[in-house]
Amino acid sequence: DIKNFNDGECNIKLHSSVRDAHVYVVQSVCPGKGGNNDRSINDHLMELYLLIRCFRRASARTVTAVIPYFGYARQDEKTRPRVPIASSD
């Protein structure tokens, strides 16, 4: 169960045990457009990070993230000096 606080932080709660399970998380990081899904790529990546940490702390054997759309994928090479390669980090 994933809920958001008023300030945008997400709260994650598992309702069943994942101990020794192989967990797959399907999480797109495509930015939302309007409605109640108006969240940025960074919001989705943070949610994915917290989901993975939640499953690992709940003793999942493995956690595999499936990301159909990966944000920052366009930043895969340096276009000029002193700029980061965001997709490599």
C-alpha positions as CSV (number, residue, x, y, z in Angstrom):
1,D,0.0,0.0,0.0
2,I,1.5,3.3,-1.1
3,K,0.0,6.6,0.2
4,N,1.3,10.1,0.0
5,F,1.4,12.7,2.8
6,N,0.3,16.2,2.2
7,D,3.9,17.4,1.7
8,G,4.5,14.8,-1.1
9,E,6.4,12.1,1.0
10,C,5.3,8.6,0.3
11,N,4.4,6.0,3.0
12,I,4.8,2.3,2.1
13,K,3.2,-0.5,4.0
14,L,3.3,-4.2,3.2
15,H,0.2,-6.3,4.0
16,S,1.8,-9.7,3.5
17,S,5.1,-11.3,4.2
18,V,7.8,-11.4,1.5
19,R,10.4,-13.3,3.6
20,D,12.6,-15.4,1.3
21,A,10.5,-14.4,-1.7
22,H,11.7,-13.3,-5.1
23,V,10.0,-9.9,-5.5
24,Y,9.5,-8.0,-8.8
25,V,8.7,-4.3,-8.8
26,V,7.3,-2.8,-12.0
27,Q,7.7,0.9,-11.7
28,S,7.6,3.3,-14.6
29,V,9.3,6.6,-14.0
30,C,7.4,8.4,-16.8
31,P,6.3,11.9,-15.5
32,G,2.6,12.3,-15.0
33,K,0.6,14.9,-16.9
34,G,-2.3,16.5,-15.0
35,G,-4.9,14.9,-12.8
36,N,-3.8,13.2,-9.7
37,N,-0.7,11.7,-11.3
38,D,1.2,15.0,-11.6
39,R,4.5,13.6,-10.3
40,S,8.1,14.1,-11.6
41,I,10.7,11.5,-12.6
42,N,12.5,12.1,-9.3
43,D,9.3,11.4,-7.4
44,H,8.9,8.0,-9.2
45,L,12.6,7.2,-8.6
46,M,12.4,7.9,-4.9
47,E,9.3,5.8,-4.6
48,L,11.1,2.9,-6.4
49,Y,14.1,3.3,-4.0
50,L,11.8,3.2,-1.0
51,L,9.9,0.2,-2.3
52,I,13.2,-1.7,-2.8
53,R,14.4,-0.7,0.7
54,C,11.1,-1.8,2.1
55,F,11.3,-5.3,0.5
56,R,14.9,-5.7,1.5
57,R,14.2,-4.8,5.1
58,A,11.2,-7.3,5.0
59,S,13.8,-10.0,4.2
60,A,12.9,-10.6,0.5
61,R,15.5,-13.0,-1.0
62,T,15.8,-10.9,-4.2
63,V,14.3,-7.7,-5.5
64,T,14.2,-7.1,-9.2
65,A,13.1,-3.7,-10.6
66,V,11.5,-3.6,-14.0
67,I,11.5,-0.1,-15.4
68,P,9.6,0.1,-18.7
69,Y,10.5,3.8,-19.1
70,F,13.7,5.0,-17.6
71,G,14.1,8.7,-17.0
72,Y,17.4,10.3,-17.6
73,A,18.1,7.8,-20.3
74,R,18.7,10.7,-22.8
75,Q,21.6,11.9,-20.7
76,D,23.9,9.0,-21.6
77,E,26.9,11.0,-22.9
78,K,28.7,14.2,-22.2
79,T,27.6,16.9,-24.6
80,R,30.0,19.5,-23.2
81,P,32.6,19.8,-20.4
82,R,31.5,19.8,-16.7
83,V,28.1,18.2,-17.2
84,P,27.1,15.0,-15.5
85,I,26.2,11.7,-17.3
86,A,23.0,11.2,-15.3
87,S,22.1,7.8,-16.8
88,S,25.4,6.2,-15.6
89,D,24.8,7.0,-11.9
